[in-house]
């Protein structure tokens, strides 16, 4: 959700205070292309955790909006602090355009539209922006990524008209469709790409949800920057640890700094010790600016290399996995059923 990853609660405890742990878990959320994607729709441990409606997107599509989404108005807190009222269909267009590349398969875009609609309703029910006079915000670090139609058109250049219609169609074709569990909208979190399998919500945020459990994810080498590396000198590692106030003992040889790396059932780093201080995989990801918690660590010539696979927190729908499933012939309903175990599709009124 879009590059959303925003963002996090800590699973394995730091030996240092809880406040520091939480701070380390708030990862920077990128806007997709490599979205935050998904990073943008982060799962909070506790829900804090979207005038007249606005005009339709300026790069308007010939695809008519769905009746249900058009009939629902929501108030969106903009980055400049203003609140803009618009229809759900207009809001979802802006989210899907920001969260998922318009080059993706139509069925993947439809699945993203349902995720965005569902997450919007969950955030609205949490009333996290009630004090702002809004239902949801345009900040990817809090709610979902968001782009104005004119800005999307500039980014898409000569493809603007075709992509505008493609995304409008994805929203309209899923009009009013919401993922539910026990009759309530689920926390339809999503992210960019997985290392073969998604993660259990409990692995990442320490909180189990029956529909956010590990499933296989079919993306791979076709994903841009699927494999990435971050190389840091020993001095840089020491500086980052000191800046975070971890209290690590890094007085010895660098070869002994990292120890006792453990992995979750989905293969991501569960915890690793740095100078005697235990970090969760997510905290290490944040501290060293890694694209995911699926990584290995090696030391050569006085520098540590973190070899990373995938991008994002790993929970819920993988956007590149959804696109791979769509390319293989899966429809949006099948994609959503795969990534959100036991969730049901319902039509809101």
C-alpha positions as CSV (number, residue, x, y, z in Angstrom):
1,X,0.0,0.0,0.0
2,X,1.8,1.6,-1.5
3,X,5.8,1.7,-0.4
4,X,2.3,1.0,3.7
5,X,3.9,0.3,4.0
6,X,2.4,3.9,7.8
7,X,3.9,2.8,10.8
8,X,4.9,0.1,14.8
9,X,4.5,-2.1,17.9
10,X,7.5,-4.1,18.9
11,X,7.3,-7.9,19.2
12,X,10.6,-8.9,20.9
13,X,11.4,-6.6,23.9
14,X,14.3,-4.3,24.0
15,X,16.3,-4.5,27.2
16,X,15.9,-0.8,27.1
17,X,12.6,1.0,27.7
18,X,9.4,0.5,25.9
19,X,9.3,4.1,24.7
20,X,12.5,3.6,22.7
21,X,11.2,0.3,21.3
22,X,8.1,2.0,20.0
23,X,10.0,4.8,18.5
24,X,12.3,2.4,16.5
25,X,9.3,0.7,15.1
26,X,7.9,3.8,13.4
27,X,9.3,3.1,10.0
28,X,9.5,5.7,7.2
29,X,6.6,4.9,4.8
30,X,7.4,5.4,1.2
31,X,4.8,6.3,-1.4
32,X,4.4,3.4,-3.8
33,X,5.6,2.8,-7.2
34,X,7.4,0.8,-4.5
35,X,4.7,2.2,-2.4
36,X,4.6,2.4,1.1
37,X,2.1,0.4,0.0
38,X,1.4,-1.1,2.1
39,X,3.4,0.2,4.5
40,X,1.0,2.9,4.6
41,X,-1.7,0.8,6.0
42,X,0.1,-0.1,9.2
43,X,-1.7,-2.1,12.0
44,X,-1.7,-0.2,15.2
45,X,-1.8,-2.3,18.4
46,X,-4.9,-0.4,19.5
47,X,-7.2,1.5,17.0
48,X,-6.3,5.2,17.2
49,X,-6.3,3.3,14.7
50,X,-10.9,7.3,6.7
51,X,-19.7,21.1,3.0
52,X,-20.5,19.5,-0.4
53,X,-18.6,16.6,-1.9
54,X,-15.7,17.6,-4.1
55,X,-15.9,17.4,-7.9
56,X,-14.8,14.2,-9.6
57,X,-11.1,13.8,-10.5
58,X,-10.0,16.4,-13.0
59,X,-8.6,13.7,-15.3
60,X,-12.1,12.2,-15.2
61,X,-12.7,8.7,-16.6
62,X,-15.6,7.7,-18.9
63,X,-16.2,4.9,-16.4
64,X,-19.2,6.0,-14.2
65,X,-18.6,5.7,-10.5
66,X,-20.4,3.0,-8.5
67,X,-23.7,4.1,-6.9
68,X,-22.8,3.0,-3.3
69,X,-19.4,4.6,-3.2
70,X,-20.7,7.8,-4.8
71,X,-23.5,8.0,-2.2
72,X,-21.1,7.9,0.8
73,X,-19.3,11.2,1.7
74,X,-16.2,11.3,3.8
75,X,-14.1,14.2,5.1
76,X,-10.4,13.9,4.3
77,X,-7.8,15.8,6.4
78,X,-5.3,17.2,3.9
79,X,-1.6,17.6,4.4
80,X,-2.1,21.4,4.8
81,X,-4.6,21.0,7.6
82,X,-7.7,21.7,5.6
83,X,-10.6,19.2,5.5
84,X,-12.1,18.3,2.1
85,X,-15.4,16.5,1.7
86,X,-15.6,14.0,-1.2
87,X,-17.3,10.9,-2.2
88,X,-15.9,7.5,-1.3
89,X,-15.3,6.8,-5.0
90,X,-13.3,10.0,-5.4
91,X,-11.2,9.2,-2.3
92,X,-10.6,5.6,-3.3
93,X,-9.4,6.7,-6.8
94,X,-6.8,8.9,-5.1
95,X,-5.7,6.1,-2.8
96,X,-5.4,3.4,-5.4
97,X,-3.5,5.7,-7.7
98,X,-1.0,6.4,-5.0
99,X,-0.8,2.9,-3.5
100,X,-0.4,0.7,-6.5
101,X,1.3,1.2,-9.9
102,X,-1.2,1.8,-12.6
103,X,0.7,-0.7,-14.8
104,X,-0.5,-3.5,-12.6
105,X,-3.1,-6.0,-13.8
106,X,-6.7,-4.9,-13.5
107,X,-7.6,-7.7,-11.0
108,X,-4.7,-6.6,-8.8
109,X,-6.0,-3.0,-8.9
110,X,-9.5,-4.2,-8.0
111,X,-8.2,-6.1,-5.0
112,X,-6.3,-2.9,-3.9
113,X,-9.5,-0.9,-4.2
114,X,-11.3,-3.3,-1.9
115,X,-8.4,-3.2,0.6
116,X,-8.5,0.6,0.5
117,X,-12.2,0.8,1.0
118,X,-12.2,-1.7,3.8
119,X,-9.3,0.0,5.6
120,X,-11.0,3.3,5.2
121,X,-14.1,2.1,6.9
122,X,-12.1,0.5,9.7
123,X,-10.3,3.9,10.3
124,X,-13.5,5.8,10.1
125,X,-15.1,3.5,12.8
126,X,-12.0,4.1,15.0
127,X,-12.8,7.9,14.8
128,X,-9.1,8.7,15.0
129,X,-9.6,12.0,13.3
130,X,-12.8,13.1,14.9
131,X,-11.0,15.9,16.7
132,X,-9.9,17.3,13.3
133,X,-13.4,17.3,12.0
134,X,-12.4,14.6,9.6
135,X,-13.0,10.9,9.0
136,X,-9.6,10.0,7.5
137,X,-6.4,11.7,6.5
138,X,-4.2,12.0,3.4
139,X,-1.0,11.1,5.4
140,X,0.4,7.7,4.4
141,X,2.1,7.4,7.8
142,X,-1.3,7.5,9.5
143,X,-3.9,6.3,7.1
144,X,-3.2,5.6,3.4
145,X,-1.2,7.1,0.6
146,X,-3.1,9.7,-1.4
147,X,-2.4,11.6,-4.6
148,X,-4.4,14.4,-6.3
149,X,-5.6,13.6,-9.9
150,X,-3.6,16.4,-11.4
151,X,-0.4,15.2,-9.7
152,X,-1.1,11.6,-10.9
153,X,-1.6,12.8,-14.4
154,X,1.7,14.6,-14.4
155,X,3.4,11.5,-13.1
156,X,1.8,9.3,-15.8
157,X,2.4,11.8,-18.6
158,X,1.1,10.4,-22.0
159,X,-0.5,7.5,-20.2
160,X,-2.6,9.7,-17.9
161,X,-6.0,9.1,-19.7
162,X,-5.6,5.4,-19.9
163,X,-4.4,5.0,-16.3
164,X,-7.1,7.3,-15.0
165,X,-9.8,5.1,-16.7
166,X,-8.1,1.9,-15.5
167,X,-8.2,3.0,-11.8
168,X,-11.7,4.4,-12.1
169,X,-12.8,1.1,-13.5
170,X,-11.1,-0.8,-10.6
171,X,-13.0,1.3,-8.0
172,X,-16.3,1.1,-9.9
173,X,-16.1,-2.6,-10.5
174,X,-15.8,-3.3,-6.8
175,X,-18.4,-0.7,-5.8
176,X,-19.3,-1.1,-2.1
177,X,-17.4,-4.3,-1.6
178,X,-15.8,-4.6,1.9
179,X,-13.8,-7.4,3.6
180,X,-15.4,-8.4,6.9
181,X,-14.8,-10.8,9.7
182,X,-17.6,-11.5,12.1
183,X,-19.6,-8.9,10.3
184,X,-17.1,-6.0,10.8
185,X,-14.6,-4.4,8.4
186,X,-11.2,-6.0,8.9
187,X,-7.9,-4.2,9.2
188,X,-7.0,-4.8,5.6
189,X,-3.3,-4.0,5.8
190,X,-1.1,-4.5,2.8
191,X,2.5,-4.1,1.7
192,X,4.7,-4.2,-1.3
193,X,6.4,-7.6,-1.7
194,X,7.1,-10.7,0.4
195,X,9.9,-13.2,0.6
196,X,7.8,-16.1,-0.5
197,X,5.4,-15.9,2.4
198,X,3.4,-13.3,4.3
199,X,3.8,-12.8,8.1
200,X,1.5,-13.4,10.9
201,X,0.3,-10.2,12.5
202,X,1.5,-11.6,15.9
203,X,5.0,-11.9,14.5
204,X,5.2,-8.2,13.6
205,X,2.9,-6.4,16.0
206,X,2.5,-9.0,18.8
207,X,-1.3,-9.2,18.2
208,X,-3.0,-12.1,16.6
209,X,-5.8,-11.7,14.1
210,X,-7.4,-14.7,12.5
211,X,-7.4,-13.3,9.0
212,X,-3.8,-12.0,9.1
213,X,-1.9,-15.3,9.1
214,X,1.0,-16.5,6.9
215,X,0.2,-17.6,3.4
216,X,2.4,-18.3,0.4
217,X,3.0,-15.3,-1.9
218,X,4.1,-15.9,-5.5
219,X,6.1,-12.8,-6.4
220,X,9.8,-13.0,-7.1
221,X,12.6,-11.8,-9.3
222,X,10.2,-9.6,-11.4
223,X,9.8,-7.3,-8.5
224,X,12.0,-4.1,-8.8
225,X,14.7,-4.1,-6.0
226,X,13.3,-7.5,-4.7
227,X,16.8,-8.1,-3.4
228,X,18.6,-5.1,-1.8
229,X,21.6,-4.5,0.4
230,X,22.6,-1.9,3.0
231,X,26.2,-1.7,3.9
232,X,27.4,0.1,7.0
233,X,30.8,0.4,8.5
234,X,31.4,-0.7,12.1
235,X,31.6,3.0,13.0
236,X,28.2,3.7,11.4
237,X,26.6,0.8,13.2
238,X,28.0,2.1,16.5
239,X,26.8,5.6,15.7
240,X,23.3,4.5,14.9
241,X,23.1,2.4,18.1
242,X,24.4,5.2,20.2
243,X,22.0,7.7,18.6
244,X,19.1,5.4,19.4
245,X,20.3,5.2,23.0
246,X,20.3,1.4,23.0
247,X,23.2,1.0,25.5
248,X,24.9,-1.6,23.4
249,X,28.3,-2.9,24.4
250,X,30.3,-2.5,21.2
251,X,33.7,-2.3,22.7
252,X,34.8,-5.7,21.4
253,X,35.6,-6.9,17.9
254,X,32.8,-6.2,15.3
255,X,32.6,-9.9,14.5
256,X,31.0,-10.4,17.9
257,X,28.5,-7.5,17.8
258,X,25.6,-9.3,16.2
259,X,24.6,-12.6,17.8
260,X,21.7,-15.0,18.4
261,X,19.6,-14.2,15.3
262,X,16.3,-16.0,15.3
263,X,13.6,-16.2,12.7
264,X,9.8,-16.3,12.7
265,X,7.8,-19.1,11.1
266,X,7.6,-17.0,7.9
267,X,11.4,-16.7,7.7
268,X,11.7,-13.0,8.8
269,X,14.1,-12.0,11.6
270,X,12.3,-12.4,14.9
271,X,15.1,-11.0,17.1
272,X,18.9,-10.4,17.0
273,X,21.3,-9.2,19.7
274,X,23.5,-6.2,19.1
275,X,26.1,-5.7,21.7
276,X,24.1,-7.7,24.2
277,X,20.8,-5.8,23.5
278,X,18.0,-7.7,22.0
279,X,16.3,-6.1,19.0
280,X,13.2,-7.3,17.2
281,X,13.5,-7.8,13.5
282,X,11.3,-4.8,12.9
283,X,13.3,-2.7,15.2
284,X,16.5,-3.7,13.4
285,X,14.8,-3.0,10.1
286,X,14.0,0.5,11.3
287,X,17.4,1.2,12.9
288,X,19.4,0.2,9.8
289,X,16.8,1.5,7.2
290,X,16.2,-1.9,5.7
291,X,13.3,-2.6,3.2
292,X,12.0,-5.5,5.2
293,X,12.7,-7.7,8.2
294,X,13.7,-10.6,5.9
295,X,17.5,-10.1,6.0
296,X,20.9,-11.8,6.6
297,X,23.9,-10.1,8.1
298,X,27.5,-10.6,7.0
299,X,30.8,-8.9,7.9
300,X,33.7,-8.2,5.5
301,X,36.5,-5.7,5.4
302,X,35.2,-3.9,8.5
303,X,31.7,-3.4,7.2
304,X,28.4,-5.1,7.8
305,X,26.2,-6.0,4.8
306,X,22.4,-6.5,5.4
307,X,21.1,-8.6,2.5
308,X,17.3,-8.0,2.3
309,X,14.5,-9.6,0.4
310,X,11.1,-8.0,-0.2
311,X,9.7,-4.7,0.9
312,X,7.3,-3.9,3.7
313,X,6.0,-5.2,7.0
314,X,4.8,-8.4,5.4
315,X,1.3,-8.6,6.8
316,X,-1.8,-9.0,4.7
317,X,-2.0,-8.5,1.0
318,X,1.3,-8.4,-0.9
319,X,0.8,-6.0,-3.8
320,X,3.3,-7.7,-6.1
321,X,2.0,-11.0,-5.0
322,X,-1.5,-9.9,-6.0
323,X,-0.2,-8.8,-9.4
324,X,1.5,-12.2,-9.9
325,X,-1.7,-14.0,-9.0
326,X,-3.6,-11.7,-11.5
327,X,-1.1,-12.5,-14.2
328,X,-1.7,-16.2,-13.6
329,X,-5.4,-15.8,-14.0
330,X,-6.8,-15.2,-10.5
331,X,-9.6,-12.7,-10.1
332,X,-9.8,-10.1,-7.4
333,X,-12.1,-12.1,-5.2
334,X,-9.7,-15.1,-5.3
335,X,-6.7,-12.8,-4.5
336,X,-8.4,-11.3,-1.5
337,X,-9.6,-14.7,-0.2
338,X,-6.0,-15.9,-0.5
339,X,-4.4,-13.1,1.5
340,X,-7.1,-12.6,4.1
341,X,-7.8,-16.0,5.6
342,X,-11.5,-16.5,6.5
343,X,-12.5,-12.9,5.6
344,X,-15.8,-12.5,3.7
345,X,-16.9,-10.0,1.1
346,X,-20.0,-7.9,1.9
347,X,-21.7,-5.0,0.3
348,X,-22.1,-2.0,2.5
349,X,-25.2,0.1,2.2
